Amino acid sequence: MVSPAGTPPIAAPISAPPAPGSEALTVTGAELLEWRRRLLAQGGAATDLDWLLDLGGGLRWSQLQSLWCHPQATVRLDRQLESLDALWRRHLHTHEPLQYLVGRCPWRDLELPVAPGVLIPRQETELLVDLALELRRPGRPIACWADLGTGSGCLAIALARSLPTSQGFAVEASAEALAQAGANLARWDLQRQVTLLAGDWWQPLQPWWGGLDLVVSNPPYIPSATLAGLEPVVRDHEPRQALDGGPDGLTALRSIMAGALQALAPGGLLLLEHHHDQSEAVGELLRAAGLERPGVHADLEGQARFASAWRPGAR
């Protein structure tokens, strides 16, 4: 897992509403840069504080950079500096993820609302959507798909927006995550296109077994013994249910692959995210499950992070 705060997105995100009760503030560049220096002296990473200014204060990274050359310029923030100061000090003291404190997370071209109890979407998971669109068979539309362990609903929302004529299913065992996914789907008016189902992996999808053209999943895959070594911002605050993959990190992945042959449509595609050192084991499990043409795909850092495989046959 990576640190939740990272480089600001290139594309302009679709914004969630401002925080209730927030008050706008106009400051000069010199005042803001001095405030920034003062907060960084308390600790923390500059990239994280700039992320807070972006998502919490409404100051895009490019605007912040221009202030170094034009400190006399004025900028308008969505929140008072005192409010941002309080969030930063709380983050440093408790290691709470800034995404939880601000209540949203940039992901692809979206700003997704997130809250404690729901896994924070990671940048590398965006590639699952790209792979799904790249690997689909020419001339064969994806009519029915599923996202197993939907969490915030990030993958389901992205797939629904990319495949507007399709029907999707978002499966989730956590009541907190299911509620967040439902709210996020409603925010983008996708409730009719995506059906939320409560339960573990394939079980809630039983009425549609044999008819799923595409299934994606970012399941828990971190070995239990390594959870204690994660950064506190992840280990102490994100839901263990979404992180803990069992003794070898493959418990959930085994469950998913074991049911894939029965649930996928003939010629259907399965796409999985896994730990950076699990690629060989996942490939063996895919073959043992009766799936064909297992593929290995790299993440943003060039590490084998994703696996693909197909159910034999064709419609």
MARGU-144411 format. One line per 4 residues: number of its first residue (from 1); their letters; for each residue x, y, z negated of N, C-alpha, C, O. Coordinates in steps of 0.02 Angstrom, whole numbers, plus 50000, padded with zeros to 5 digits. Last residue first. Layout:
BEGIN
NUM	a	X/Y/Z/X/Y/Z/X/Y/Z/X/Y/Z | ...
***
This chain:
BEGIN
315	ragp	49033/49175/51325/48962/49180/51338/48950/49187/51412/48892/49192/51434 | 49162/49055/51298/49140/49121/51323/49065/49118/51334/49037/49066/51352 | 49293/48978/51198/49232/48979/51238/49216/49050/51260/49250/49097/51242 | 49357/49000/51031/49359/48971/51098/49291/48976/51132/49239/48978/51100
311	rwas	49373/49155/50951/49338/49091/50951/49341/49064/51022/49329/49101/51069 | 49535/49230/50931/49471/49225/50966/49439/49156/50953/49474/49106/50944 | 49629/49351/50835/49618/49283/50862/49547/49280/50889/49504/49321/50871 | 49753/49455/50760/49693/49446/50801/49689/49374/50824/49740/49340/50832
307	afra	49819/49550/50626/49815/49487/50662/49750/49485/50701/49699/49510/50678 | 49935/49673/50565/49869/49653/50588/49873/49588/50628/49924/49573/50658 | 50065/49700/50532/50014/49716/50483/49945/49690/50501/49901/49685/50458 | 50231/49705/50553/50174/49662/50571/50121/49668/50517/50131/49644/50461
303	qgel	50290/49873/50563/50286/49809/50528/50224/49771/50549/50172/49800/50562 | 50295/50001/50616/50323/49947/50655/50322/49879/50621/50351/49832/50647 | 50226/50095/50548/50297/50091/50534/50331/50033/50570/50389/50018/50558 | 50096/50077/50584/50127/50140/50604/50202/50140/50592/50238/50180/50621
299	dahv	50099/49899/50624/50069/49958/50595/50108/50020/50616/50149/50016/50662 | 50080/49777/50757/50119/49817/50711/50079/49876/50684/50032/49900/50715 | 50010/49615/50773/50008/49686/50792/50041/49727/50737/50031/49714/50678 | 49992/49457/50848/50024/49496/50795/50028/49568/50818/50047/49582/50875
295	gpre	49863/49337/50885/49908/49391/50902/49933/49428/50841/49900/49430/50789 | 49810/49177/50937/49825/49223/50882/49876/49275/50903/49926/49258/50935 | 49733/49095/51032/49771/49154/51052/49783/49202/50994/49769/49262/50999 | 49592/49032/50936/49643/49029/50988/49675/49097/50999/49649/49149/50979
291	lgaa	49543/48941/50788/49541/49000/50831/49600/48999/50880/49651/48967/50866 | 49548/48841/50695/49521/48825/50761/49515/48884/50807/49484/48879/50860 | 49613/48859/50578/49541/48871/50577/49508/48857/50645/49447/48860/50651 | 49745/48845/50613/49714/48790/50576/49638/48797/50574/49602/48747/50568
287	rlle	49764/48972/50670/49767/48912/50713/49733/48853/50678/49696/48814/50710 | 49753/49049/50554/49708/49061/50611/49706/49000/50657/49653/48979/50679 | 49859/49001/50477/49790/48992/50454/49739/49002/50510/49689/48967/50514 | 49968/49044/50553/49957/48972/50542/49885/48959/50520/49854/48910/50542
283	gvae	49951/49183/50541/49949/49151/50606/49935/49077/50600/49896/49049/50639 | 49973/49199/50404/49907/49214/50432/49899/49182/50500/49846/49155/50516 | 50109/49167/50394/50059/49126/50359/49989/49137/50388/49951/49090/50396 | 50164/49271/50472/50174/49201/50491/50121/49156/50459/50092/49113/50492
279	sqdh	50123/49388/50400/50104/49377/50470/50110/49304/50490/50065/49277/50522 | 50150/49436/50276/50105/49379/50281/50091/49358/50352/50050/49313/50363 | 50216/49553/50244/50256/49492/50248/50213/49429/50255/50237/49374/50241 | 50123/49657/50237/50176/49661/50288/50217/49597/50295/50249/49586/50347
275	hhel	49955/49593/50222/50017/49619/50193/50073/49613/50245/50071/49572/50290 | 49829/49631/50347/49860/49589/50296/49924/49623/50271/49944/49675/50296 | 49676/49645/50437/49735/49678/50409/49763/49633/50354/49725/49600/50319 | 49607/49564/50581/49620/49566/50509/49680/49610/50493/49729/49611/50531
271	lllg	49481/49520/50693/49538/49565/50681/49546/49574/50606/49498/49591/50571 | 49413/49409/50808/49424/49422/50737/49486/49464/50730/49539/49447/50757 | 49297/49399/50942/49362/49421/50918/49362/49434/50843/49316/49466/50817 | 49215/49269/51037/49215/49325/50991/49284/49337/50961/49325/49291/50957
267	gpal	49198/49158/51115/49238/49213/51143/49242/49273/51098/49269/49324/51119 | 49044/49130/51041/49094/49103/51086/49132/49160/51120/49101/49203/51151 | 49034/49232/50891/49006/49209/50954/49060/49175/50994/49119/49189/50984 | 49078/49180/50725/49091/49218/50786/49051/49189/50844/49036/49130/50845
263	aqla	49045/49081/50630/49009/49145/50631/49019/49185/50695/48973/49220/50717 | 49126/48970/50647/49053/48961/50645/49016/49027/50655/48963/49029/50686 | 49253/49021/50641/49234/48981/50699/49158/48974/50703/49130/48972/50758 | 49260/49088/50515/49259/49126/50578/49234/49085/50637/49197/49111/50679
259	gami	49273/49033/50391/49206/49039/50419/49202/49069/50488/49148/49075/50517 | 49410/49036/50366/49375/48972/50362/49306/48975/50393/49282/48925/50420 | 49444/49170/50369/49463/49128/50426/49425/49062/50426/49411/49034/50479 | 49391/49211/50245/49368/49241/50308/49384/49196/50367/49341/49184/50410
255	srla	49462/49134/50155/49389/49130/50157/49362/49156/50223/49317/49128/50253 | 49594/49178/50180/49575/49108/50192/49499/49101/50198/49474/49065/50243 | 49583/49310/50137/49598/49296/50207/49580/49224/50225/49554/49212/50279 | 49566/49294/50000/49512/49321/50040/49522/49306/50114/49474/49290/50149
251	tlgd	49696/49235/49970/49632/49204/49950/49575/49229/49993/49538/49188/50021 | 49825/49279/49990/49789/49253/50048/49719/49226/50032/49686/49198/50076 | 49909/49312/49887/49882/49367/49927/49836/49345/49983/49811/49387/50021 | 49944/49210/49806/49988/49223/49863/49962/49279/49908/49991/49291/49961
247	pggd	49846/49228/49701/49916/49211/49687/49964/49226/49745/50019/49251/49733 | 49741/49370/49757/49754/49304/49728/49828/49288/49723/49869/49331/49738 | 49733/49499/49803/49722/49446/49851/49735/49376/49823/49741/49329/49862 | 49673/49646/49742/49701/49582/49720/49682/49526/49768/49624/49506/49774
243	laqr	49602/49758/49794/49675/49752/49802/49701/49681/49792/49744/49658/49829 | 49471/49765/49763/49489/49781/49832/49563/49773/49846/49585/49780/49903 | 49470/49739/49628/49435/49693/49672/49453/49703/49745/49452/49656/49784 | 49528/49852/49573/49568/49790/49578/49536/49740/49626/49571/49704/49662
239	pehd	49504/50012/49640/49472/49950/49615/49515/49888/49626/49536/49874/49682 | 49625/50131/49579/49586/50102/49633/49560/50033/49611/49591/50000/49570 | 49696/50159/49458/49634/50194/49475/49593/50163/49531/49532/50168/49531 | 49818/50100/49433/49777/50118/49375/49708/50147/49394/49667/50158/49349
235	rvvp	49877/50076/49561/49867/50022/49512/49816/50039/49459/49775/49996/49440 | 49884/50205/49622/49846/50150/49651/49827/50100/49597/49768/50083/49589 | 49956/50283/49536/49900/50315/49570/49855/50262/49604/49795/50273/49612 | 50064/50202/49498/50007/50211/49452/49946/50241/49486/49889/50226/49467
231	elga	50117/50089/49626/50118/50156/49598/50057/50165/49553/50003/50140/49569 | 50138/49915/49578/50112/49968/49622/50119/50036/49587/50124/50039/49526 | 50172/49814/49493/50226/49855/49520/50203/49910/49566/50244/49948/49592 | 50059/49743/49465/50087/49784/49411/50142/49830/49436/50156/49881/49404
227	ltas	50039/49668/49582/49996/49726/49568/50026/49772/49515/50019/49833/49520 | 50111/49553/49599/50144/49615/49619/50101/49677/49605/50125/49733/49615 | 50031/49446/49564/50090/49460/49522/50123/49526/49540/50160/49553/49499 | 49934/49439/49666/49916/49462/49598/49976/49483/49557/49973/49533/49521
223	piyp	49972/49507/49826/49979/49452/49778/49969/49478/49706/49993/49532/49689 | 49852/49593/49919/49912/49601/49878/49916/49543/49829/49868/49530/49793 | 49735/49593/49992/49788/49547/50013/49853/49555/49974/49904/49526/49992 | 49563/49618/50020/49618/49621/49971/49672/49571/49990/49657/49513/50003
219	pnsv	49536/49653/50199/49519/49622/50134/49575/49635/50083/49628/49660/50102 | 49476/49725/50319/49535/49744/50281/49523/49718/50210/49504/49756/50166 | 49408/49660/50469/49411/49659/50396/49478/49684/50371/49531/49666/50398 | 49290/49633/50602/49351/49664/50575/49349/49659/50499/49296/49655/50469
215	vldl	49225/49546/50736/49225/49552/50663/49293/49581/50642/49345/49556/50662 | 49123/49535/50879/49182/49564/50848/49173/49566/50772/49119/49584/50748 | 49009/49466/50911/49060/49475/50963/49126/49500/50934/49179/49487/50963 | 48913/49349/50832/48954/49408/50819/49010/49413/50870/49055/49370/50873
211	ggww	48834/49235/50834/48817/49290/50879/48858/49352/50871/48841/49404/50899 | 48861/49141/50739/48864/49120/50809/48849/49175/50859/48851/49163/50919 | 48753/49208/50619/48810/49165/50635/48805/49141/50707/48751/49123/50731 | 48649/49283/50575/48680/49304/50638/48742/49262/50656/48778/49279/50703
207	pqlp	48608/49234/50451/48559/49236/50506/48590/49254/50574/48560/49240/50626 | 48732/49254/50375/48712/49188/50399/48659/49190/50455/48664/49151/50502 | 48787/49363/50315/48779/49365/50387/48750/49301/50416/48745/49294/50477 | 48814/49340/50182/48755/49381/50199/48740/49383/50273/48685/49403/50293
203	qwwd	48936/49255/50200/48872/49229/50175/48811/49274/50192/48761/49247/50215 | 49060/49305/50237/49013/49283/50289/48942/49269/50264/48894/49272/50302 | 49093/49411/50103/49116/49391/50169/49060/49368/50215/49016/49408/50232 | 48974/49417/49981/49043/49400/49996/49051/49376/50067/49020/49328/50089
199	gall	48857/49558/49970/48879/49489/49962/48951/49479/49983/48986/49527/50002 | 48738/49656/50054/48774/49644/49992/48793/49570/49987/48752/49526/49999 | 48744/49751/50200/48727/49686/50170/48770/49675/50109/48831/49684/50111 | 48682/49878/50306/48722/49860/50247/48697/49795/50218/48637/49785/50210
195	tvqr	48685/49900/50477/48647/49871/50421/48695/49853/50365/48743/49816/50376 | 48692/50029/50591/48732/49987/50547/48690/49965/50487/48662/50007/50451 | 48595/50102/50657/48642/50064/50697/48682/50014/50655/48703/49962/50680 | 48524/50168/50561/48487/50124/50606/48534/50080/50647/48515/50026/50669
191	qldw	48620/50245/50494/48585/50192/50458/48549/50144/50504/48543/50085/50489 | 48695/50351/50538/48708/50286/50570/48670/50229/50537/48685/50171/50549 | 48719/50487/50503/48656/50466/50533/48664/50400/50571/48643/50394/50628 | 48826/50524/50428/48834/50526/50501/48775/50496/50538/48780/50480/50597
187	raln	48770/50506/50303/48799/50571/50320/48807/50579/50395/48798/50633/50422 | 48739/50370/50302/48685/50419/50307/48711/50487/50327/48677/50523/50365 | 48866/50318/50283/48830/50303/50345/48773/50352/50356/48760/50373/50412 | 48889/50367/50154/48930/50390/50209/48898/50375/50277/48901/50417/50322
183	agaq	48794/50299/50078/48792/50372/50081/48832/50399/50140/48812/50447/50172 | 48839/50167/50100/48772/50188/50121/48766/50263/50127/48737/50288/50175 | 48965/50172/50039/48959/50159/50111/48891/50180/50138/48887/50209/50192 | 48925/50193/49906/48964/50244/49941/48960/50234/50017/48954/50283/50054
179	alae	48857/50073/49880/48821/50136/49875/48859/50192/49912/48828/50233/49946 | 48961/49982/49898/48903/49977/49941/48863/50043/49940/48839/50066/49992 | 49046/50017/49793/49068/50029/49862/49008/50027/49909/49005/50066/49957 | 48965/49977/49685/48989/50046/49691/49009/50062/49763/48991/50114/49790
175	asae	48948/49840/49707/48889/49884/49708/48910/49957/49716/48876/49996/49750 | 49047/49739/49810/49046/49788/49755/48986/49834/49761/48974/49864/49814 | 49037/49667/49927/49017/49635/49865/49012/49683/49807/48975/49670/49759 | 48979/49703/50092/49018/49725/50034/48991/49692/49970/48931/49688/49960
171	vafg	48971/49726/50267/48962/49680/50210/49006/49703/50152/49065/49720/50162 | 48885/49794/50394/48938/49811/50347/48925/49772/50283/48875/49783/50249 | 48852/49770/50564/48837/49749/50496/48897/49765/50452/48954/49750/50471 | 48785/49847/50715/48837/49827/50669/48810/49807/50601/48754/49824/50582
167	qstp	48755/49848/50886/48724/49840/50820/48777/49814/50773/48811/49764/50788 | 48794/49972/51015/48801/49909/50980/48761/49908/50915/48736/49960/50893 | 48803/50091/51078/48747/50048/51098/48748/49981/51061/48706/49938/51075 | 48918/50156/51029/48852/50181/51011/48793/50138/51031/48739/50146/51004
163	lsra	49057/50131/50978/49016/50083/51014/48942/50100/51002/48907/50063/50969 | 49110/50232/50901/49146/50213/50962/49105/50167/51007/49116/50165/51067 | 49024/50238/50794/49031/50298/50835/49066/50283/50901/49054/50317/50951 | 49043/50110/50743/48976/50130/50766/48980/50191/50811/48944/50196/50860
159	laia	49178/50114/50707/49156/50069/50759/49088/50090/50787/49077/50088/50847 | 49175/50212/50605/49216/50223/50665/49193/50178/50723/49190/50199/50780 | 49090/50151/50512/49072/50216/50541/49110/50227/50606/49081/50249/50655 | 49163/50035/50481/49095/50030/50509/49075/50095/50543/49046/50094/50597
155	lcgs	49279/50088/50424/49283/50050/50486/49215/50046/50520/49210/50051/50581 | 49223/50156/50309/49263/50191/50359/49265/50153/50425/49254/50183/50478 | 49154/50114/50199/49119/50113/50263/49159/50143/50320/49132/50154/50374 | 49222/50100/50083/49192/50165/50096/49150/50167/50158/49113/50215/50170
151	gtgl	49197/49930/50097/49223/49982/50054/49186/50048/50064/49125/50052/50054 | 49173/49815/50175/49173/49880/50208/49199/49937/50164/49223/49987/50191 | 49191/49672/50195/49223/49710/50142/49228/49783/50162/49284/49810/50164 | 49186/49658/50367/49184/49620/50305/49223/49655/50250/49283/49667/50258
147	dawc	49089/49714/50491/49146/49736/50451/49140/49703/50383/49093/49717/50345 | 49034/49653/50650/49029/49656/50577/49094/49680/50547/49148/49668/50574 | 48929/49668/50799/48993/49665/50763/48981/49668/50688/48926/49684/50665 | 48862/49651/50956/48850/49639/50886/48917/49630/50851/48958/49588/50871
143	aipr	48906/49685/51084/48836/49699/51066/48825/49695/50991/48783/49732/50964 | 49027/49736/51178/49020/49714/51109/48950/49734/51086/48937/49792/51072 | 49024/49680/51350/49011/49730/51298/49008/49698/51229/48988/49640/51222 | 49134/49631/51462/49094/49600/51410/49082/49650/51354/49127/49662/51313
139	gprr	49217/49694/51549/49154/49670/51575/49110/49637/51524/49054/49616/51540 | 49363/49643/51462/49332/49684/51515/49267/49653/51540/49263/49592/51551 | 49356/49614/51287/49363/49586/51355/49329/49630/51407/49272/49652/51397 | 49450/49712/51172/49386/49686/51196/49392/49666/51270/49429/49697/51308
135	lela	49568/49772/51134/49569/49700/51146/49502/49672/51172/49500/49615/51193 | 49543/49908/51111/49592/49888/51161/49585/49815/51182/49595/49797/51240 | 49451/49909/51008/49432/49939/51072/49480/49917/51128/49459/49910/51185 | 49524/49849/50906/49459/49821/50926/49439/49846/50995/49413/49808/51036
131	ldvl	49632/49937/50893/49643/49869/50919/49578/49838/50943/49577/49804/50995 | 49567/50049/50839/49600/50054/50904/49611/49985/50935/49601/49975/50995 | 49526/49994/50717/49476/50018/50765/49507/50022/50834/49476/50000/50883 | 49650/49967/50658/49602/49912/50670/49549/49932/50721/49529/49891/50762
127	lete	49710/50090/50637/49731/50051/50696/49685/49991/50709/49683/49966/50765 | 49665/50136/50517/49636/50166/50577/49651/50124/50639/49612/50122/50686 | 49748/50081/50424/49687/50045/50439/49651/50074/50500/49610/50040/50531 | 49847/50176/50404/49862/50119/50448/49799/50081/50467/49797/50050/50521
123	qrpi	49788/50267/50314/49799/50287/50383/49810/50227/50428/49786/50225/50485 | 49660/50200/50206/49729/50214/50224/49736/50229/50298/49696/50207/50339 | 49527/50246/50097/49549/50225/50164/49621/50246/50178/49640/50303/50164 | 49521/50191/49933/49535/50249/49975/49559/50225/50043/49608/50187/50046
119	lvgp	49392/50089/49869/49459/50093/49896/49467/50154/49941/49423/50168/49982 | 49294/50142/49734/49296/50129/49806/49367/50137/49831/49400/50188/49816 | 49305/50180/49605/49269/50118/49618/49268/50098/49691/49244/50044/49708 | 49290/50357/49629/49317/50299/49592/49272/50238/49601/49211/50243/49604
115	avpl	49252/50403/49800/49244/50410/49729/49276/50350/49694/49287/50299/49725 | 49238/50498/49953/49261/50439/49915/49254/50455/49841/49251/50513/49821 | 49185/50555/50111/49177/50558/50039/49200/50492/50007/49184/50438/50031 | 49297/50579/50245/49251/50532/50212/49245/50546/50138/49297/50549/50104
111	eldr	49312/50667/50377/49328/50677/50307/49276/50637/50268/49219/50658/50260 | 49375/50604/50536/49323/50613/50485/49354/50638/50420/49414/50632/50409 | 49452/50553/50635/49428/50621/50644/49375/50639/50593/49334/50684/50604 | 49546/50456/50525/49532/50469/50596/49509/50541/50605/49544/50587/50583
107	wpcr	49517/50532/50375/49527/50467/50406/49502/50470/50478/49444/50486/50490 | 49535/50617/50221/49539/50620/50295/49554/50551/50323/49597/50515/50298 | 49420/50607/50089/49483/50581/50116/49483/50588/50191/49435/50567/50223 | 49349/50673/49936/49348/50656/50007/49418/50638/50030/49468/50652/49997
103	gvly	49359/50719/49806/49297/50687/49827/49294/50670/49900/49240/50654/49925 | 49461/50771/49732/49430/50816/49781/49364/50787/49806/49318/50824/49824 | 49488/50660/49653/49477/50724/49621/49443/50774/49668/49401/50814/49646 | 49506/50559/49747/49452/50553/49700/49436/50621/49669/49378/50638/49659
99	qlpe	49620/50610/49813/49559/50597/49851/49499/50591/49805/49445/50616/49822 | 49717/50610/49716/49689/50674/49736/49625/50665/49775/49580/50707/49772 | 49705/50484/49592/49715/50502/49662/49682/50569/49678/49627/50583/49656 | 49776/50513/49432/49715/50503/49472/49728/50523/49544/49759/50575/49556
95	hthl	49881/50529/49345/49894/50493/49407/49831/50478/49447/49831/50434/49490 | 49867/50611/49236/49831/50547/49235/49846/50502/49295/49826/50444/49295 | 49953/50721/49261/49947/50693/49194/49918/50623/49195/49941/50579/49158 | 49942/50755/49395/50008/50740/49368/50003/50703/49301/50043/50659/49287
91	hrrw	49803/50776/49404/49835/50725/49445/49903/50705/49416/49919/50646/49412 | 49791/50886/49318/49757/50823/49301/49788/50765/49340/49798/50711/49313 | 49862/50981/49390/49886/50960/49324/49854/50894/49302/49886/50852/49271 | 49778/50990/49503/49847/50968/49510/49875/50943/49443/49907/50891/49440
87	ladl	49658/51039/49449/49659/50974/49483/49730/50946/49488/49741/50887/49478 | 49702/51163/49402/49677/51114/49355/49677/51044/49386/49694/50995/49353 | 49737/51226/49523/49788/51216/49472/49766/51161/49423/49805/51117/49405 | 49612/51237/49582/49662/51193/49613/49718/51177/49563/49743/51121/49562
83	selq	49558/51331/49491/49526/51266/49500/49575/51216/49531/49579/51159/49509 | 49643/51440/49510/49638/51409/49443/49607/51339/49448/49628/51294/49412 | 49617/51477/49640/49681/51446/49625/49680/51412/49556/49714/51361/49546 | 49451/51435/49695/49497/51478/49657/49561/51441/49643/49561/51380/49635
79	rdlr	49422/51368/49859/49419/51365/49786/49466/51416/49756/49514/51438/49787 | 49443/51396/49991/49376/51374/49972/49367/51371/49896/49310/51371/49872 | 49535/51544/50035/49531/51477/50008/49460/51460/49988/49421/51504/49971 | 49601/51641/50161/49541/51630/50120/49540/51556/50099/49543/51512/50142
75	vtaq	49746/51744/50170/49710/51683/50186/49652/51675/50138/49653/51700/50082 | 49847/51874/50241/49799/51850/50191/49764/51788/50216/49753/51779/50276 | 50022/51910/50263/49957/51892/50288/49912/51868/50231/49937/51845/50180 | 50148/51924/50212/50103/51979/50201/50032/51964/50224/49985/52000/50207
71	phcw	50222/51816/50255/50197/51815/50186/50149/51872/50170/50113/51870/50120 | 50253/51744/50382/50210/51803/50376/50180/51806/50305/50120/51798/50297 | 50328/51631/50373/50353/51685/50417/50314/51750/50408/50338/51804/50425 | 50254/51559/50284/50325/51567/50270/50355/51623/50313/50401/51658/50291
67	lsql	50130/51550/50342/50139/51599/50288/50212/51608/50270/50231/51660/50243 | 50131/51446/50430/50137/51513/50458/50150/51565/50404/50177/51619/50418 | 50107/51337/50346/50174/51346/50376/50184/51417/50402/50238/51444/50398 | 49971/51353/50318/50020/51359/50264/50090/51372/50293/50127/51414/50267
63	qswr	49916/51327/50443/49908/51393/50414/49960/51405/50359/49989/51459/50353 | 49949/51192/50457/49977/51240/50504/49971/51311/50478/50016/51352/50489 | 49869/51136/50355/49942/51132/50350/49975/51183/50396/50024/51214/50377 | 49729/51236/50304/49760/51186/50346/49836/51192/50343/49864/51246/50331
59	lggg	49644/51257/50164/49700/51289/50199/49736/51236/50239/49772/51195/50210 | 49546/51208/50080/49526/51227/50147/49581/51262/50186/49567/51294/50237 | 49570/51157/49956/49568/51229/49963/49549/51254/50031/49536/51313/50041 | 49566/51019/49968/49533/51051/49912/49524/51126/49920/49476/51154/49894
55	ldll	49634/50991/50088/49568/50962/50076/49530/50995/50018/49469/50997/50019 | 49749/51083/50076/49711/51071/50137/49640/51048/50121/49592/51081/50139 | 49795/51079/49946/49778/51144/49975/49734/51135/50037/49689/51175/50049 | 49820/50941/49940/49769/50971/49897/49748/51039/49923/49688/51055/49923
51	wdld	49926/50934/50031/49864/50898/50045/49807/50926/50004/49752/50934/50029 | 50020/51005/49960/49995/51033/50023/49931/50998/50045/49887/51029/50074 | 50040/50914/49857/50011/50979/49842/49984/51013/49905/49931/51045/49903 | 50097/50808/49930/50034/50798/49895/50000/50865/49879/49939/50872/49885
47	taag	50214/50865/49979/50164/50841/50027/50096/50831/49994/50044/50842/50024 | 50284/50890/49860/50259/50947/49900/50205/50924/49949/50157/50960/49960 | 50246/50791/49716/50275/50797/49783/50243/50855/49821/50183/50867/49815 | 50281/50824/49541/50241/50803/49598/50275/50818/49664/50326/50852/49667
43	gqal	50309/50969/49433/50318/50900/49455/50273/50884/49514/50233/50926/49536 | 50313/51101/49402/50284/51057/49352/50293/50983/49369/50286/50940/49326 | 50356/51159/49517/50404/51157/49462/50379/51113/49405/50418/51089/49364 | 50243/51162/49592/50291/51109/49607/50345/51104/49553/50376/51052/49544
39	lrrr	50183/51276/49538/50153/51211/49526/50202/51154/49540/50204/51105/49503 | 50270/51377/49584/50258/51369/49512/50230/51299/49497/50250/51267/49449 | 50257/51367/49722/50322/51355/49690/50314/51340/49616/50347/51296/49588 | 50122/51404/49735/50144/51338/49756/50211/51320/49723/50220/51264/49699
35	well	50125/51537/49694/50084/51488/49658/50107/51417/49673/50112/51376/49628 | 50206/51586/49798/50230/51589/49730/50191/51540/49686/50221/51506/49644 | 50119/51566/49904/50183/51530/49904/50215/51531/49834/50247/51483/49814 | 50014/51653/49868/50002/51581/49873/50067/51542/49870/50070/51490/49837
31	eagt	50075/51778/49873/50044/51754/49811/50036/51679/49812/50048/51645/49762 | 50114/51783/50007/50164/51786/49955/50137/51760/49889/50171/51724/49853 | 49991/51782/50075/50037/51726/50082/50089/51725/50027/50106/51671/50002 | 49857/51838/49967/49910/51849/50015/49954/51787/50019/49955/51745/49974
27	vtla	49688/51776/49959/49753/51790/49929/49803/51805/49985/49791/51787/50043 | 49520/51758/49921/49567/51783/49970/49631/51802/49935/49630/51841/49887 | 49410/51625/49883/49460/51673/49858/49505/51694/49916/49525/51652/49956 | 49251/51552/49844/49304/51569/49890/49349/51623/49860/49327/51661/49817
23	esgp	49204/51433/49727/49203/51503/49744/49263/51519/49788/49320/51501/49771 | 49096/51292/49707/49161/51320/49722/49154/51392/49744/49105/51411/49776 | 48974/51233/49686/48996/51283/49638/49064/51312/49652/49088/51353/49613 | 49018/51080/49764/48966/51122/49733/48997/51171/49683/49040/51153/49643
19	appa	49137/51085/49895/49120/51063/49828/49068/51109/49797/49073/51170/49804 | 49072/51087/50063/49115/51111/50010/49092/51085/49942/49034/51067/49933 | 49034/50935/50158/49015/51000/50130/49064/51022/50075/49095/50979/50044 | 49164/50869/50266/49110/50859/50218/49093/50927/50188/49134/50973/50192
15	sipa	49209/50898/50436/49213/50914/50365/49151/50891/50328/49095/50894/50353 | 49301/50812/50543/49231/50830/50533/49222/50838/50459/49226/50790/50422 | 49467/50878/50575/49419/50830/50548/49348/50858/50546/49337/50918/50548 | 49565/50897/50716/49524/50934/50668/49470/50889/50641/49430/50863/50680
11	aipp	49708/50789/50723/49642/50810/50748/49605/50849/50694/49612/50835/50635 | 49813/50764/50633/49823/50808/50691/49756/50834/50716/49749/50894/50728 | 49808/50766/50453/49788/50739/50518/49798/50790/50574/49792/50850/50563 | 49956/50784/50351/49889/50806/50371/49872/50781/50440/49916/50776/50483
7	tgap	50037/50645/50277/50040/50699/50325/49971/50719/50347/49930/50676/50362 | 49962/50600/50120/50012/50595/50172/50009/50654/50218/49982/50707/50201 | 49911/50512/49975/49919/50577/50009/49973/50572/50060/50025/50542/50047 | 49923/50378/49933/49862/50402/49966/49871/50467/50002/49841/50477/50054
3	svm	50064/50280/49971/50038/50335/49931/49979/50365/49967/49983/50378/50027 | 50019/50116/50029/50057/50177/50032/50026/50228/49985/49970/50220/49962 | 50041/49941/50000/50000/50000/50000/50044/50062/50000/50099/50061/49974
***
